[in-house]
Amino acid sequence: MATAGAATTAGSAPTAGAPLPRGENRAAAPAAPGGVARRLSRNPRLLAVAGAACISVSAMLVRLSATSPETAAFFRCALALPLLLPLALRERRRLGPRPARHAGIDLLAGVLLGADLVLWGASIPELGAGIATVIVNVQVVIVPLLALLLFGERLSRRFALTVPVMLAGVALAGGVAEAPGTAGDPVRGVLAGLGAGVAYAGYLFLLRGRGAVTGPRYRFLPVTLATVTAGALPLLVGLVRQDLDLTPGWPAFGWLATLAVTGQFLGWLLIGAALPRLPAREGGSILLVQPVLAVLLGMALLGERLSGWQAAGCAIVVLAVWDTTRARQPATEPAARSREGARARGVRR
């Protein structure tokens, strides 16, 4: 994920539906000492696939931990901080402190990320790990809708036609065509998944939208700040609801530690290094590996079974996300080049 749920590097959270424009934030992947790792770092496509594969296991790990959504979200963030903090402190020494205004945006974005993680976690037992991960990808249509409402950015006709198709796919994936009496509550699961998509879209919008920073390109400070508040929200919610387990024991703690390393740290480091070096259309298409792998892993390792209608719904959502990415490509890159050209000429916008 979303998600469903998921944090990023470079002050952004790239997703299947919201890839970084070409030419923006061209940070090279860190050099790797080993031959295989070096070849991987030089190939952005392999980096993106590896990152998507890391994130695709998140829903499965949440389910295997058998913990509450608040517990899983809290430990996912808390256990990632010891890995992120040294990188963030080193970056702060090199680039200087994060401007206060943008640090505040990072912290606010983390609140939305925390809401995304909790809601997405709540949808997993109702829908299954694979379907929950597919549904949270509806955030790809919410980010441009926020741009329309707040900044008046016009949407293409193709995009407008894609939205109802995607929502129909979400309904099918959630089990609307299934007979009653199946395990879980599909209505509650779909609502939680859609809520996670909305929260995740807000997170992306704050970190990647009009608040983008000129000057130094921070990779680790934004995600570290966002991870702090992302973990604080489930902590508070879990304490209020008395649904937070601070001593989950083994093997739950092991699954959650693996989740922190793969989903909250390693996956987005790989993706953050890859997407700036790929065309937006190609990067967005590669990241569709994530929901597809999540469905396959749920079937292979968790025994989840999809009906024909649910499989069709998942396929519709994935294809709609891919088509939306293609629809946004022509308008995104020229706009990015125009902004870069304006900055080069000293033009303020």
Sine and cosine of phi, psi and omega as CSV:
sin_phi,cos_phi,sin_psi,cos_psi,sin_omega,cos_omega
0.00,0.00,0.00,0.00,0.00,0.00
0.00,0.00,0.91,0.41,-1.00,-0.09
-0.44,-0.90,-1.00,0.09,-0.67,0.74
-0.55,0.84,-0.70,0.72,0.05,-1.00
-0.72,-0.69,0.85,-0.53,-0.30,-0.95
-0.15,-0.99,0.48,-0.88,0.17,-0.99
-0.98,-0.20,0.20,-0.98,-0.12,-0.99
-0.72,-0.69,0.10,-0.99,0.18,-0.98
-0.98,-0.20,0.05,-1.00,0.06,-1.00
0.87,0.49,0.42,0.91,0.03,-1.00
0.93,0.36,0.39,0.92,-0.04,-1.00
-0.50,-0.86,0.22,-0.98,0.03,-1.00
-0.78,-0.62,0.99,0.11,-0.06,-1.00
-0.90,0.44,0.66,-0.75,-0.01,-1.00
-0.70,-0.71,0.08,-1.00,0.01,-1.00
-0.85,0.52,-0.57,0.82,-0.07,-1.00
-0.99,-0.11,-0.10,0.99,-0.07,-1.00
-0.69,-0.72,0.87,0.49,-0.01,-1.00
-0.94,0.33,0.40,-0.92,0.00,-1.00
-0.95,0.31,0.65,-0.76,0.07,-1.00
-0.88,0.48,0.51,-0.86,0.03,-1.00
-0.90,0.43,0.66,-0.76,0.02,-1.00
1.00,0.00,-0.13,0.99,-0.02,-1.00
-0.99,-0.15,0.75,-0.66,0.07,-1.00
0.83,0.56,0.86,0.51,-0.04,-1.00
-0.99,0.16,0.96,0.28,0.04,-1.00
-1.00,-0.05,0.80,-0.61,0.00,-1.00
-0.97,0.24,0.50,-0.86,0.06,-1.00
-0.92,0.40,0.56,-0.83,-0.01,-1.00
-0.88,0.47,0.56,-0.83,-0.02,-1.00
-0.91,0.41,0.62,-0.78,-0.02,-1.00
-0.93,-0.36,0.66,-0.75,-0.05,-1.00
-0.95,0.31,-0.58,0.81,-0.07,-1.00
-0.99,0.11,0.39,-0.92,-0.02,-1.00
-0.89,0.46,-0.73,0.68,-0.01,-1.00
-0.90,0.43,-0.71,0.70,0.00,-1.00
-0.89,0.45,-0.59,0.81,0.01,-1.00
-0.91,0.41,-0.68,0.74,0.03,-1.00
-0.90,0.44,-0.62,0.79,0.03,-1.00
-0.89,0.45,-0.68,0.73,-0.04,-1.00
-0.92,0.39,-0.41,0.91,-0.01,-1.00
-1.00,0.04,-0.16,0.99,-0.04,-1.00
-0.92,-0.39,0.98,-0.18,-0.06,-1.00
-0.90,0.44,-0.46,0.89,0.01,-1.00
-0.93,0.37,-0.69,0.73,0.05,-1.00
-0.91,0.41,-0.61,0.79,0.05,-1.00
-0.87,0.49,-0.71,0.70,-0.03,-1.00
-0.90,0.43,-0.68,0.74,0.02,-1.00
-0.90,0.43,-0.68,0.73,0.01,-1.00
-0.89,0.45,-0.66,0.75,0.03,-1.00
-0.90,0.43,-0.70,0.72,0.03,-1.00
-0.89,0.45,-0.61,0.79,0.04,-1.00
-0.90,0.43,-0.64,0.77,0.03,-1.00
-0.88,0.48,-0.70,0.72,-0.07,-1.00
-0.96,0.28,-0.47,0.88,-0.06,-1.00
-0.91,0.42,-0.35,0.94,-0.01,-1.00
-1.00,0.08,-0.07,1.00,-0.12,-0.99
-0.86,0.51,-0.76,0.65,-0.05,-1.00
-0.89,0.46,-0.63,0.78,0.02,-1.00
-0.89,0.45,-0.65,0.76,0.00,-1.00
-0.92,0.38,-0.62,0.79,0.07,-1.00
-0.87,0.49,-0.69,0.72,-0.02,-1.00
-0.93,0.37,-0.64,0.77,0.01,-1.00
-0.91,0.41,-0.50,0.87,0.02,-1.00
-0.93,0.38,-0.40,0.92,0.02,-1.00
0.82,0.58,0.59,0.80,0.03,-1.00
-0.94,-0.34,0.18,-0.98,0.02,-1.00
-0.94,0.35,0.36,-0.93,0.04,-1.00
-0.83,0.56,-0.63,0.78,0.00,-1.00
-0.92,0.40,-0.65,0.76,0.01,-1.00
-0.90,0.43,-0.72,0.69,-0.01,-1.00
-0.89,0.45,-0.69,0.73,-0.02,-1.00
-0.92,0.40,-0.65,0.76,-0.01,-1.00
-0.90,0.44,-0.76,0.65,-0.05,-1.00
-0.94,0.34,-0.51,0.86,0.06,-1.00
-0.85,0.53,-0.65,0.76,0.00,-1.00
-0.99,0.13,-0.71,0.71,-0.08,-1.00
-0.89,0.46,-0.65,0.76,-0.04,-1.00
-0.98,0.20,-0.28,0.96,0.07,-1.00
-0.99,0.13,-0.41,0.91,-0.07,-1.00
-0.87,0.49,-0.67,0.74,0.03,-1.00
-0.87,0.50,-0.42,0.91,0.05,-1.00
-0.99,0.13,-0.58,0.82,-0.06,-1.00
-0.99,0.16,-0.58,0.81,-0.12,-0.99
-0.86,0.52,-0.74,0.68,0.01,-1.00
-0.86,0.51,-0.62,0.78,0.02,-1.00
-0.92,0.38,-0.64,0.77,0.00,-1.00
-0.92,0.39,-0.66,0.75,0.00,-1.00
-0.92,0.39,-0.63,0.78,0.06,-1.00
-0.90,0.44,-0.66,0.75,0.03,-1.00
-0.91,0.42,-0.62,0.79,0.01,-1.00
-0.90,0.44,-0.63,0.77,0.05,-1.00
-0.91,0.41,-0.54,0.84,-0.06,-1.00
-0.99,0.15,-0.66,0.75,-0.10,-0.99
-0.96,-0.27,-0.20,0.98,-0.07,-1.00
1.00,-0.08,0.16,-0.99,-0.03,-1.00
-0.92,0.40,0.49,-0.87,0.08,-1.00
-0.92,0.39,0.73,-0.68,0.05,-1.00
-0.81,0.59,0.64,-0.77,-0.13,-0.99
-0.84,0.54,-0.67,0.74,-0.04,-1.00
-0.88,0.47,-0.68,0.73,-0.05,-1.00
-0.98,0.20,-0.48,0.87,0.13,-0.99
-0.90,0.45,-0.63,0.78,0.07,-1.00
-0.89,0.46,-0.64,0.77,0.05,-1.00
-0.90,0.44,-0.65,0.76,0.03,-1.00
-0.86,0.50,-0.70,0.71,-0.02,-1.00
-0.91,0.41,-0.67,0.74,0.04,-1.00
-0.90,0.43,-0.65,0.76,0.05,-1.00
-0.88,0.48,-0.58,0.81,0.03,-1.00
-0.90,0.44,-0.56,0.83,0.07,-1.00
-0.87,0.50,-0.69,0.72,0.03,-1.00
-0.91,0.40,-0.61,0.79,0.05,-1.00
-0.90,0.44,-0.65,0.76,0.05,-1.00
-0.87,0.49,-0.67,0.74,0.05,-1.00
-0.88,0.47,-0.64,0.76,0.04,-1.00
-0.87,0.50,-0.73,0.69,-0.04,-1.00
-0.90,0.44,-0.64,0.77,-0.01,-1.00
-0.93,0.38,-0.74,0.67,-0.03,-1.00
-0.92,0.40,-0.65,0.76,0.03,-1.00
-0.90,0.44,-0.66,0.75,0.05,-1.00
-0.88,0.47,-0.57,0.82,0.02,-1.00
-0.94,0.35,-0.45,0.89,-0.01,-1.00
-0.98,0.18,-0.36,0.93,-0.10,-1.00
-0.90,0.44,-0.75,0.66,0.00,-1.00
-0.92,0.39,-0.37,0.93,-0.01,-1.00
-0.99,0.12,-0.56,0.83,-0.12,-0.99
-0.92,-0.40,-0.40,0.92,-0.15,-0.99
0.98,-0.22,0.43,-0.90,-0.09,-1.00
-0.89,0.46,-0.68,0.73,-0.06,-1.00
-0.92,0.38,-0.77,0.64,-0.06,-1.00
-0.91,0.42,-0.63,0.78,0.02,-1.00
-0.87,0.49,-0.62,0.79,0.01,-1.00
-0.94,0.35,-0.59,0.81,0.04,-1.00
-0.91,0.41,-0.71,0.70,-0.11,-0.99
-0.91,0.41,-0.60,0.80,-0.05,-1.00
-0.90,0.44,-0.29,0.96,0.02,-1.00
-0.95,0.32,-0.02,1.00,0.10,-0.99
-0.90,0.43,-0.20,0.98,0.06,-1.00
-0.82,0.57,-0.38,0.93,-0.05,-1.00
-0.90,0.43,-0.43,0.90,0.04,-1.00
-1.00,-0.04,-0.29,0.96,-0.06,-1.00
-0.99,0.15,-0.60,0.80,0.01,-1.00
-0.85,0.53,-0.77,0.64,0.04,-1.00
-0.92,0.40,-0.48,0.88,0.07,-1.00
-0.92,0.40,-0.61,0.79,0.09,-1.00
-0.89,0.45,-0.64,0.77,0.04,-1.00
-0.90,0.44,-0.59,0.81,0.05,-1.00
-0.91,0.41,-0.73,0.68,-0.07,-1.00
-0.93,0.36,-0.64,0.77,-0.12,-0.99
-1.00,-0.02,-0.54,0.84,-0.10,-1.00
-0.83,-0.55,0.01,1.00,0.05,-1.00
0.94,0.34,0.36,0.93,0.04,-1.00
-0.94,0.34,0.81,-0.59,-0.07,-1.00
-0.97,0.24,0.53,-0.85,0.02,-1.00
-0.97,-0.23,0.53,-0.85,0.04,-1.00
-0.96,0.27,0.38,-0.92,0.05,-1.00
-0.89,0.46,-0.59,0.81,0.01,-1.00
-0.88,0.47,-0.66,0.75,0.03,-1.00
-0.89,0.46,-0.71,0.71,-0.02,-1.00
-0.87,0.49,-0.57,0.82,0.01,-1.00
-0.97,0.25,-0.45,0.89,-0.03,-1.00
-0.96,0.27,-0.54,0.84,-0.10,-1.00
-0.85,0.53,-0.80,0.60,-0.01,-1.00
-0.89,0.45,-0.50,0.87,0.05,-1.00
-0.91,0.41,-0.69,0.73,0.02,-1.00
-0.90,0.44,-0.68,0.74,0.00,-1.00
-0.90,0.44,-0.58,0.81,0.08,-1.00
-0.90,0.44,-0.64,0.77,0.06,-1.00
-0.90,0.43,-0.62,0.78,0.05,-1.00
-0.88,0.48,-0.69,0.72,0.00,-1.00
-0.89,0.46,-0.68,0.74,0.03,-1.00
-0.92,0.40,-0.69,0.72,0.01,-1.00
-0.89,0.46,-0.54,0.84,0.00,-1.00
-0.97,0.23,-0.14,0.99,0.08,-1.00
0.99,-0.14,0.38,0.93,-0.03,-1.00
-0.90,0.43,-0.44,0.90,-0.01,-1.00
-1.00,-0.04,0.06,1.00,-0.05,-1.00
-1.00,0.02,0.38,-0.93,0.07,-1.00
-0.94,0.33,0.57,-0.82,0.02,-1.00
-0.90,0.43,0.36,-0.93,0.05,-1.00
0.98,-0.19,0.00,1.00,0.06,-1.00
-0.97,0.26,0.28,-0.96,-0.04,-1.00
-0.90,0.44,0.59,-0.81,0.03,-1.00
0.99,0.12,0.15,-0.99,0.04,-1.00
-0.91,-0.41,0.99,-0.15,-0.10,-1.00
-0.89,0.46,-0.57,0.82,0.01,-1.00
-0.90,0.43,-0.75,0.67,0.03,-1.00
-0.88,0.47,-0.65,0.76,0.00,-1.00
-0.90,0.44,-0.69,0.73,0.01,-1.00
-0.91,0.41,-0.68,0.74,0.01,-1.00
-0.89,0.46,-0.67,0.74,0.04,-1.00
-0.91,0.42,-0.65,0.76,0.02,-1.00
-0.91,0.42,-0.66,0.75,0.04,-1.00
-0.92,0.40,-0.63,0.77,0.07,-1.00
-0.88,0.48,-0.64,0.77,0.06,-1.00
-0.89,0.45,-0.64,0.77,0.03,-1.00
-0.89,0.45,-0.63,0.77,0.03,-1.00
-0.91,0.42,-0.71,0.70,0.01,-1.00
-0.90,0.44,-0.66,0.75,0.00,-1.00
-0.91,0.41,-0.61,0.79,0.06,-1.00
-0.89,0.46,-0.65,0.76,0.05,-1.00
-0.89,0.45,-0.62,0.78,0.06,-1.00
-0.87,0.49,-0.75,0.66,0.02,-1.00
-0.89,0.46,-0.66,0.75,-0.07,-1.00
-0.90,0.44,-0.65,0.76,-0.01,-1.00
-0.93,0.35,-0.67,0.74,-0.09,-1.00
-1.00,0.08,-0.40,0.92,-0.07,-1.00
-0.88,-0.48,-0.08,1.00,-0.10,-1.00
-1.00,0.09,-0.69,-0.73,-0.10,-1.00
-0.94,0.34,-0.12,0.99,0.01,-1.00
-1.00,0.00,0.19,0.98,-0.01,-1.00
-0.86,0.51,0.61,-0.79,-0.13,-0.99
-0.99,-0.12,0.70,-0.71,0.20,-0.98
-1.00,0.07,0.28,-0.96,-0.01,-1.00
1.00,-0.08,-0.58,-0.81,-0.07,-1.00
-0.87,0.50,0.62,-0.78,0.01,-1.00
-0.99,-0.15,0.96,-0.27,-0.01,-1.00
-0.99,0.11,0.74,-0.67,0.02,-1.00
-0.97,-0.23,-0.63,0.77,-0.16,-0.99
-0.95,-0.31,-0.54,0.84,-0.01,-1.00
-0.86,0.51,-0.73,0.68,-0.02,-1.00
-0.87,0.49,-0.71,0.71,-0.04,-1.00
-0.93,0.36,-0.53,0.85,0.03,-1.00
-0.93,0.38,-0.72,0.70,0.04,-1.00
-0.88,0.47,-0.69,0.73,0.00,-1.00
-0.91,0.42,-0.58,0.81,0.00,-1.00
-0.92,0.40,-0.54,0.84,0.02,-1.00
-0.88,0.48,-0.80,0.61,-0.03,-1.00
-0.97,0.26,-0.46,0.89,0.07,-1.00
-0.90,0.44,-0.57,0.82,0.05,-1.00
-0.99,0.16,-0.47,0.88,-0.02,-1.00
-0.93,0.36,-0.59,0.81,-0.04,-1.00
-0.90,0.45,-0.80,0.60,0.05,-1.00
-0.88,0.47,-0.49,0.87,0.07,-1.00
-0.88,0.47,-0.75,0.66,0.00,-1.00
-0.92,0.40,-0.72,0.70,-0.01,-1.00
-0.89,0.46,-0.67,0.74,-0.01,-1.00
-0.91,0.41,-0.60,0.80,0.04,-1.00
-0.93,0.37,-0.64,0.77,0.01,-1.00
-0.92,0.40,-0.70,0.71,-0.03,-1.00
-0.99,0.12,-0.10,1.00,-0.06,-1.00
0.83,0.56,0.68,0.74,-0.04,-1.00
-0.85,-0.53,0.29,0.96,-0.03,-1.00
-0.96,-0.28,0.81,-0.59,0.01,-1.00
-0.94,-0.35,0.96,-0.27,-0.02,-1.00
-0.99,0.15,-0.15,0.99,0.05,-1.00
-0.76,-0.65,0.94,0.34,-0.08,-1.00
-0.93,0.37,-0.31,0.95,0.00,-1.00
0.97,0.25,-0.01,-1.00,0.04,-1.00
-0.99,-0.12,0.55,-0.84,0.09,1.00
-1.00,0.03,0.03,1.00,-0.08,-1.00
-0.82,0.57,-0.70,0.71,-0.03,-1.00
-0.88,0.47,-0.60,0.80,0.04,-1.00
-0.89,0.45,-0.68,0.73,0.04,-1.00
-0.90,0.44,-0.65,0.76,-0.02,-1.00
-0.93,0.35,-0.60,0.80,0.06,-1.00
-0.90,0.44,-0.65,0.76,0.06,-1.00
-0.89,0.45,-0.64,0.77,0.04,-1.00
-0.87,0.49,-0.69,0.73,-0.01,-1.00
-0.89,0.46,-0.65,0.76,-0.04,-1.00
-0.95,0.31,-0.72,0.70,-0.09,-1.00
-0.99,0.15,-0.78,0.63,-0.13,-0.99
-0.99,0.13,-0.60,0.80,-0.11,-0.99
-0.99,-0.15,-0.31,0.95,-0.08,-1.00
-0.86,-0.51,-0.94,0.34,-0.18,-0.98
-0.91,0.41,-0.71,0.70,-0.08,-1.00
-0.84,0.54,-0.74,0.67,-0.06,-1.00
-0.98,0.21,-0.38,0.93,0.14,-0.99
-0.91,0.43,-0.68,0.73,0.03,-1.00
-0.91,0.42,-0.71,0.70,-0.02,-1.00
-0.92,0.39,-0.65,0.76,0.01,-1.00
-0.89,0.45,-0.49,0.87,0.06,-1.00
-0.99,0.17,-0.40,0.92,-0.11,-0.99
-1.00,-0.02,-0.75,0.66,-0.18,-0.98
-0.89,0.46,-0.60,0.80,0.03,-1.00
-0.89,0.46,-0.28,0.96,-0.04,-1.00
-0.98,-0.20,0.12,0.99,0.00,-1.00
-0.87,-0.50,0.51,-0.86,0.18,-0.98
-0.85,0.53,0.56,-0.83,-0.09,-1.00
-0.83,0.55,-0.68,0.73,-0.04,-1.00
-0.89,0.45,-0.69,0.73,-0.04,-1.00
-0.93,0.37,-0.68,0.74,0.01,-1.00
-0.88,0.47,-0.70,0.71,0.01,-1.00
-0.89,0.45,-0.62,0.78,0.01,-1.00
-0.92,0.39,-0.65,0.76,0.00,-1.00
-0.89,0.46,-0.61,0.79,-0.06,-1.00
-0.94,0.34,-0.19,0.98,0.11,-0.99
-0.93,0.36,-0.15,0.99,0.14,-0.99
-0.85,0.52,-0.55,0.84,-0.11,-0.99
-0.87,0.50,-0.86,0.52,-0.02,-1.00
-0.91,0.41,-0.54,0.84,0.03,-1.00
-0.90,0.43,-0.73,0.68,0.03,-1.00
-0.90,0.44,-0.59,0.81,0.01,-1.00
-0.88,0.48,-0.66,0.75,0.04,-1.00
-0.91,0.42,-0.72,0.70,-0.03,-1.00
-0.90,0.43,-0.65,0.76,0.03,-1.00
-0.91,0.41,-0.63,0.78,0.04,-1.00
-0.88,0.47,-0.63,0.78,0.01,-1.00
-0.95,0.30,-0.66,0.75,-0.11,-0.99
-0.98,0.21,-0.63,0.77,-0.15,-0.99
-0.96,-0.28,-0.39,0.92,-0.03,-1.00
-0.94,-0.35,-0.04,1.00,0.01,-1.00
0.95,0.32,0.34,0.94,0.03,-1.00
-0.96,0.29,0.64,-0.77,0.00,-1.00
-0.82,-0.57,0.74,-0.67,0.02,-1.00
-0.98,-0.21,0.67,-0.74,0.15,-0.99
-0.97,0.26,0.16,-0.99,0.04,-1.00
-0.86,0.50,-0.66,0.76,0.01,-1.00
-0.92,0.40,-0.65,0.76,0.01,-1.00
-0.92,0.39,-0.66,0.75,0.06,-1.00
-0.88,0.48,-0.66,0.75,0.05,-1.00
-0.90,0.44,-0.65,0.76,0.02,-1.00
-0.89,0.45,-0.68,0.73,0.04,-1.00
-0.88,0.48,-0.67,0.74,0.01,-1.00
-0.89,0.45,-0.65,0.76,0.01,-1.00
-0.89,0.45,-0.69,0.72,-0.01,-1.00
-0.89,0.45,-0.73,0.68,-0.02,-1.00
-0.88,0.48,-0.70,0.71,0.01,-1.00
-0.92,0.40,-0.59,0.81,0.02,-1.00
-0.93,0.37,-0.64,0.77,0.07,-1.00
-0.88,0.48,-0.71,0.71,0.02,-1.00
-0.88,0.48,-0.70,0.72,-0.01,-1.00
-0.92,0.40,-0.60,0.80,0.04,-1.00
-0.91,0.42,-0.64,0.77,0.05,-1.00
-0.88,0.48,-0.68,0.73,0.03,-1.00
-0.91,0.42,-0.61,0.79,-0.04,-1.00
-0.92,0.38,-0.52,0.85,-0.05,-1.00
-1.00,0.08,-0.28,0.96,-0.11,-0.99
-0.85,0.53,-0.77,0.64,-0.09,-1.00
-0.88,0.47,-0.54,0.84,-0.06,-1.00
-0.99,0.14,-0.42,0.91,-0.12,-0.99
-0.98,0.21,-0.76,0.65,-0.11,-0.99
-0.92,0.39,-0.71,0.70,0.06,-1.00
-0.86,0.51,-0.61,0.79,0.01,-1.00
-0.89,0.45,-0.67,0.75,0.01,-1.00
-0.90,0.43,-0.67,0.74,0.01,-1.00
-0.91,0.42,-0.60,0.80,0.02,-1.00
-0.90,0.45,-0.67,0.74,0.01,-1.00
-0.91,0.41,-0.66,0.76,0.01,-1.00
-0.90,0.43,-0.64,0.77,0.02,-1.00
-0.90,0.43,-0.62,0.79,0.01,-1.00
-0.91,0.42,-0.65,0.76,0.03,-1.00
-0.91,0.42,-0.60,0.80,0.01,-1.00
-0.91,0.41,-0.52,0.85,0.00,-1.00
-1.00,0.04,0.01,1.00,0.00,-1.00
0.98,0.20,0.33,0.94,-0.01,-1.00
-1.00,0.09,0.72,-0.69,0.05,-1.00
-0.98,-0.18,0.66,-0.75,0.02,-1.00
-0.83,-0.55,0.00,0.00,0.00,0.00
